[in-house]
Amino acid sequence: MAADTIIVLAPKGTARREVKPCEIEVPDLWHIAMWLKAHQMERESQMVLETWHLAIDLRDHIKES
């Protein structure tokens, strides 16, 4: 994907915006996952971490394409 290609994020939502691949940010969810784990919500913590890792992998794939 070319660096100047425009990607539409949340195209059907109220947070719709257009960005270039280099502008895609993935919020750091580590502290949320650790808080959940500390409060005996291990399953939920793992789900947050899996979602975070997936988002990073998808972002990197988009940037490399």
Buried (B, 14 or more C-beta within 10 A) or exposed (E): EEEEEEBEEEEEEEEEEEEBBEEBEBEEBEEBBEEBBEEEBEEBBEEBBEEBEEBEEEBEEBEEE
